[in-house]
Amino acid sequence: MVRTVDLALYADTLAGEAASLAARIEREHGKLRQSAIERAARASLTAVAIDRLEELGLLKTRGDPLALADLEETLDAVEALQAWVEETLGRAAADAAVQPAA
């Protein structure tokens, strides 16, 4: 039987991992949005302006839809594991509440 404290610690670890993945997903969404803005801007800028902006490192953002999908699938898996851990933690706590103290 898994100890309740071990489950709680693992739940905290998983929560941190989920938060990290959510932040990475938001950054990837941001890259995709910025890339779309830059593509639209290119259509209105002169070639000279585009060259100058590229020299500054601008107009080069590239989002990766495949990386985004992978991150989202990974987050789904972590969240499924979190749900299992939380359910198991709840059952363990309920079992401990009904057992008489030794």
Biotite code that builds the C-alpha atoms (Angstrom):
import biotite.structure as struc

atoms = struc.array([
    struc.Atom([0.000, 0.000, 0.000], chain_id="A", res_id=1, res_name="MET", atom_name="CA", element="C"),
    struc.Atom([1.279, 3.435, -0.909], chain_id="A", res_id=2, res_name="VAL", atom_name="CA", element="C"),
    struc.Atom([1.614, 5.886, 1.962], chain_id="A", res_id=3, res_name="ARG", atom_name="CA", element="C"),
    struc.Atom([-0.581, 8.961, 1.863], chain_id="A", res_id=4, res_name="THR", atom_name="CA", element="C"),
    struc.Atom([2.385, 11.271, 2.351], chain_id="A", res_id=5, res_name="VAL", atom_name="CA", element="C"),
    struc.Atom([4.142, 9.724, -0.650], chain_id="A", res_id=6, res_name="ASP", atom_name="CA", element="C"),
    struc.Atom([1.052, 10.246, -2.787], chain_id="A", res_id=7, res_name="LEU", atom_name="CA", element="C"),
    struc.Atom([0.773, 13.864, -1.641], chain_id="A", res_id=8, res_name="ALA", atom_name="CA", element="C"),
    struc.Atom([4.423, 14.542, -2.486], chain_id="A", res_id=9, res_name="LEU", atom_name="CA", element="C"),
    struc.Atom([3.992, 12.929, -5.888], chain_id="A", res_id=10, res_name="TYR", atom_name="CA", element="C"),
    struc.Atom([0.844, 14.989, -6.498], chain_id="A", res_id=11, res_name="ALA", atom_name="CA", element="C"),
    struc.Atom([2.876, 18.140, -5.789], chain_id="A", res_id=12, res_name="ASP", atom_name="CA", element="C"),
    struc.Atom([5.571, 17.022, -8.225], chain_id="A", res_id=13, res_name="THR", atom_name="CA", element="C"),
    struc.Atom([2.972, 16.380, -10.909], chain_id="A", res_id=14, res_name="LEU", atom_name="CA", element="C"),
    struc.Atom([1.355, 19.762, -10.298], chain_id="A", res_id=15, res_name="ALA", atom_name="CA", element="C"),
    struc.Atom([4.722, 21.416, -10.895], chain_id="A", res_id=16, res_name="GLY", atom_name="CA", element="C"),
    struc.Atom([5.242, 19.457, -14.083], chain_id="A", res_id=17, res_name="GLU", atom_name="CA", element="C"),
    struc.Atom([1.753, 20.356, -15.319], chain_id="A", res_id=18, res_name="ALA", atom_name="CA", element="C"),
    struc.Atom([2.381, 24.037, -14.598], chain_id="A", res_id=19, res_name="ALA", atom_name="CA", element="C"),
    struc.Atom([5.674, 23.899, -16.486], chain_id="A", res_id=20, res_name="SER", atom_name="CA", element="C"),
    struc.Atom([4.018, 22.252, -19.478], chain_id="A", res_id=21, res_name="LEU", atom_name="CA", element="C"),
    struc.Atom([1.175, 24.793, -19.437], chain_id="A", res_id=22, res_name="ALA", atom_name="CA", element="C"),
    struc.Atom([3.723, 27.626, -19.516], chain_id="A", res_id=23, res_name="ALA", atom_name="CA", element="C"),
    struc.Atom([5.568, 26.006, -22.433], chain_id="A", res_id=24, res_name="ARG", atom_name="CA", element="C"),
    struc.Atom([2.265, 25.581, -24.271], chain_id="A", res_id=25, res_name="ILE", atom_name="CA", element="C"),
    struc.Atom([1.431, 29.253, -23.761], chain_id="A", res_id=26, res_name="GLU", atom_name="CA", element="C"),
    struc.Atom([4.876, 30.281, -25.053], chain_id="A", res_id=27, res_name="ARG", atom_name="CA", element="C"),
    struc.Atom([4.365, 28.139, -28.164], chain_id="A", res_id=28, res_name="GLU", atom_name="CA", element="C"),
    struc.Atom([0.904, 29.659, -28.702], chain_id="A", res_id=29, res_name="HIS", atom_name="CA", element="C"),
    struc.Atom([2.541, 33.078, -28.376], chain_id="A", res_id=30, res_name="GLY", atom_name="CA", element="C"),
    struc.Atom([5.130, 32.196, -31.010], chain_id="A", res_id=31, res_name="LYS", atom_name="CA", element="C"),
    struc.Atom([2.399, 31.103, -33.407], chain_id="A", res_id=32, res_name="LEU", atom_name="CA", element="C"),
    struc.Atom([0.453, 34.336, -32.839], chain_id="A", res_id=33, res_name="ARG", atom_name="CA", element="C"),
    struc.Atom([3.591, 36.461, -33.240], chain_id="A", res_id=34, res_name="GLN", atom_name="CA", element="C"),
    struc.Atom([4.544, 34.602, -36.394], chain_id="A", res_id=35, res_name="SER", atom_name="CA", element="C"),
    struc.Atom([1.111, 35.347, -37.870], chain_id="A", res_id=36, res_name="ALA", atom_name="CA", element="C"),
    struc.Atom([1.504, 39.047, -37.018], chain_id="A", res_id=37, res_name="ILE", atom_name="CA", element="C"),
    struc.Atom([4.952, 39.114, -38.630], chain_id="A", res_id=38, res_name="GLU", atom_name="CA", element="C"),
    struc.Atom([3.659, 37.425, -41.796], chain_id="A", res_id=39, res_name="ARG", atom_name="CA", element="C"),
    struc.Atom([0.912, 40.049, -42.056], chain_id="A", res_id=40, res_name="ALA", atom_name="CA", element="C"),
    struc.Atom([3.412, 42.869, -41.473], chain_id="A", res_id=41, res_name="ALA", atom_name="CA", element="C"),
    struc.Atom([5.740, 41.575, -44.195], chain_id="A", res_id=42, res_name="ARG", atom_name="CA", element="C"),
    struc.Atom([2.978, 42.102, -46.752], chain_id="A", res_id=43, res_name="ALA", atom_name="CA", element="C"),
    struc.Atom([2.907, 45.826, -45.924], chain_id="A", res_id=44, res_name="SER", atom_name="CA", element="C"),
    struc.Atom([6.631, 46.492, -45.578], chain_id="A", res_id=45, res_name="LEU", atom_name="CA", element="C"),
    struc.Atom([9.257, 47.278, -48.182], chain_id="A", res_id=46, res_name="THR", atom_name="CA", element="C"),
    struc.Atom([12.030, 44.816, -48.894], chain_id="A", res_id=47, res_name="ALA", atom_name="CA", element="C"),
    struc.Atom([14.541, 47.252, -47.351], chain_id="A", res_id=48, res_name="VAL", atom_name="CA", element="C"),
    struc.Atom([12.476, 47.507, -44.151], chain_id="A", res_id=49, res_name="ALA", atom_name="CA", element="C"),
    struc.Atom([12.177, 43.724, -43.978], chain_id="A", res_id=50, res_name="ILE", atom_name="CA", element="C"),
    struc.Atom([15.951, 43.328, -44.409], chain_id="A", res_id=51, res_name="ASP", atom_name="CA", element="C"),
    struc.Atom([16.650, 45.883, -41.657], chain_id="A", res_id=52, res_name="ARG", atom_name="CA", element="C"),
    struc.Atom([14.173, 44.241, -39.290], chain_id="A", res_id=53, res_name="LEU", atom_name="CA", element="C"),
    struc.Atom([15.613, 40.799, -39.967], chain_id="A", res_id=54, res_name="GLU", atom_name="CA", element="C"),
    struc.Atom([19.097, 42.163, -39.195], chain_id="A", res_id=55, res_name="GLU", atom_name="CA", element="C"),
    struc.Atom([17.718, 43.159, -35.786], chain_id="A", res_id=56, res_name="LEU", atom_name="CA", element="C"),
    struc.Atom([16.393, 39.635, -35.306], chain_id="A", res_id=57, res_name="GLY", atom_name="CA", element="C"),
    struc.Atom([12.802, 40.648, -35.937], chain_id="A", res_id=58, res_name="LEU", atom_name="CA", element="C"),
    struc.Atom([10.305, 39.050, -38.310], chain_id="A", res_id=59, res_name="LEU", atom_name="CA", element="C"),
    struc.Atom([11.916, 35.661, -37.691], chain_id="A", res_id=60, res_name="LYS", atom_name="CA", element="C"),
    struc.Atom([9.561, 34.112, -35.150], chain_id="A", res_id=61, res_name="THR", atom_name="CA", element="C"),
    struc.Atom([8.555, 30.598, -36.016], chain_id="A", res_id=62, res_name="ARG", atom_name="CA", element="C"),
    struc.Atom([5.987, 28.679, -34.046], chain_id="A", res_id=63, res_name="GLY", atom_name="CA", element="C"),
    struc.Atom([5.928, 24.918, -34.267], chain_id="A", res_id=64, res_name="ASP", atom_name="CA", element="C"),
    struc.Atom([2.407, 23.459, -34.442], chain_id="A", res_id=65, res_name="PRO", atom_name="CA", element="C"),
    struc.Atom([3.778, 19.925, -34.083], chain_id="A", res_id=66, res_name="LEU", atom_name="CA", element="C"),
    struc.Atom([5.694, 20.844, -30.932], chain_id="A", res_id=67, res_name="ALA", atom_name="CA", element="C"),
    struc.Atom([2.544, 22.484, -29.605], chain_id="A", res_id=68, res_name="LEU", atom_name="CA", element="C"),
    struc.Atom([0.487, 19.354, -30.264], chain_id="A", res_id=69, res_name="ALA", atom_name="CA", element="C"),
    struc.Atom([3.147, 17.219, -28.571], chain_id="A", res_id=70, res_name="ASP", atom_name="CA", element="C"),
    struc.Atom([3.190, 19.469, -25.508], chain_id="A", res_id=71, res_name="LEU", atom_name="CA", element="C"),
    struc.Atom([-0.610, 19.387, -25.296], chain_id="A", res_id=72, res_name="GLU", atom_name="CA", element="C"),
    struc.Atom([-0.654, 15.581, -25.503], chain_id="A", res_id=73, res_name="GLU", atom_name="CA", element="C"),
    struc.Atom([2.021, 15.394, -22.813], chain_id="A", res_id=74, res_name="THR", atom_name="CA", element="C"),
    struc.Atom([0.015, 17.715, -20.573], chain_id="A", res_id=75, res_name="LEU", atom_name="CA", element="C"),
    struc.Atom([-3.065, 15.534, -21.107], chain_id="A", res_id=76, res_name="ASP", atom_name="CA", element="C"),
    struc.Atom([-1.060, 12.492, -19.989], chain_id="A", res_id=77, res_name="ALA", atom_name="CA", element="C"),
    struc.Atom([0.279, 14.287, -16.902], chain_id="A", res_id=78, res_name="VAL", atom_name="CA", element="C"),
    struc.Atom([-3.232, 15.450, -16.024], chain_id="A", res_id=79, res_name="GLU", atom_name="CA", element="C"),
    struc.Atom([-4.534, 11.872, -16.342], chain_id="A", res_id=80, res_name="ALA", atom_name="CA", element="C"),
    struc.Atom([-1.803, 10.698, -13.970], chain_id="A", res_id=81, res_name="LEU", atom_name="CA", element="C"),
    struc.Atom([-2.627, 13.571, -11.613], chain_id="A", res_id=82, res_name="GLN", atom_name="CA", element="C"),
    struc.Atom([-6.273, 12.506, -11.566], chain_id="A", res_id=83, res_name="ALA", atom_name="CA", element="C"),
    struc.Atom([-5.289, 8.930, -10.722], chain_id="A", res_id=84, res_name="TRP", atom_name="CA", element="C"),
    struc.Atom([-2.967, 10.087, -7.934], chain_id="A", res_id=85, res_name="VAL", atom_name="CA", element="C"),
    struc.Atom([-5.627, 12.403, -6.494], chain_id="A", res_id=86, res_name="GLU", atom_name="CA", element="C"),
    struc.Atom([-8.229, 9.624, -6.622], chain_id="A", res_id=87, res_name="GLU", atom_name="CA", element="C"),
    struc.Atom([-5.837, 7.191, -4.946], chain_id="A", res_id=88, res_name="THR", atom_name="CA", element="C"),
    struc.Atom([-4.938, 9.816, -2.356], chain_id="A", res_id=89, res_name="LEU", atom_name="CA", element="C"),
    struc.Atom([-8.623, 10.366, -1.617], chain_id="A", res_id=90, res_name="GLY", atom_name="CA", element="C"),
    struc.Atom([-9.219, 6.636, -1.197], chain_id="A", res_id=91, res_name="ARG", atom_name="CA", element="C"),
    struc.Atom([-6.180, 6.309, 1.069], chain_id="A", res_id=92, res_name="ALA", atom_name="CA", element="C"),
    struc.Atom([-7.364, 9.192, 3.223], chain_id="A", res_id=93, res_name="ALA", atom_name="CA", element="C"),
    struc.Atom([-10.859, 7.683, 3.451], chain_id="A", res_id=94, res_name="ALA", atom_name="CA", element="C"),
    struc.Atom([-9.419, 4.290, 4.403], chain_id="A", res_id=95, res_name="ASP", atom_name="CA", element="C"),
    struc.Atom([-7.277, 5.895, 7.091], chain_id="A", res_id=96, res_name="ALA", atom_name="CA", element="C"),
    struc.Atom([-10.317, 7.712, 8.501], chain_id="A", res_id=97, res_name="ALA", atom_name="CA", element="C"),
    struc.Atom([-12.328, 4.516, 8.970], chain_id="A", res_id=98, res_name="VAL", atom_name="CA", element="C"),
    struc.Atom([-9.502, 2.442, 10.468], chain_id="A", res_id=99, res_name="GLN", atom_name="CA", element="C"),
    struc.Atom([-9.280, 2.497, 14.258], chain_id="A", res_id=100, res_name="PRO", atom_name="CA", element="C"),
    struc.Atom([-6.072, 3.884, 15.745], chain_id="A", res_id=101, res_name="ALA", atom_name="CA", element="C"),
    struc.Atom([-3.668, 1.189, 16.851], chain_id="A", res_id=102, res_name="ALA", atom_name="CA", element="C"),
])
